[in-house]
Amino acid sequence: MIRIRRPAILFAIISAIYWQGVAGFIGIINPLAGKDVAPFWMVALANIVPAALYAVITLVFCHWLARRVLRQAQQRSEP
């Protein structure tokens, strides 16, 4: 049996917690600085960096998960 359920569920929970943290951070920063007052680069940085970081983490996780599935499938098919 290929075991990927626990890592996938854990990743989904951590993803939800991460995005709640990001949303909370953005929700605090934008009203304090004012969207019109804060420079465009600062607003863009606050919005782009978390998404880019998440994309990299997701890529690494999916790569790890795929390798794990292949490894378990190969071990299962060996006599």
ABEGO torsion letter per residue (X at the ends): XBBAAAAAAAAAAAAAAAAAAAAAAAAAAAAAAEAAABBAAAAAAAAAAAAAAAAAAAAAAAAAAAAAAAAAAAAAABX
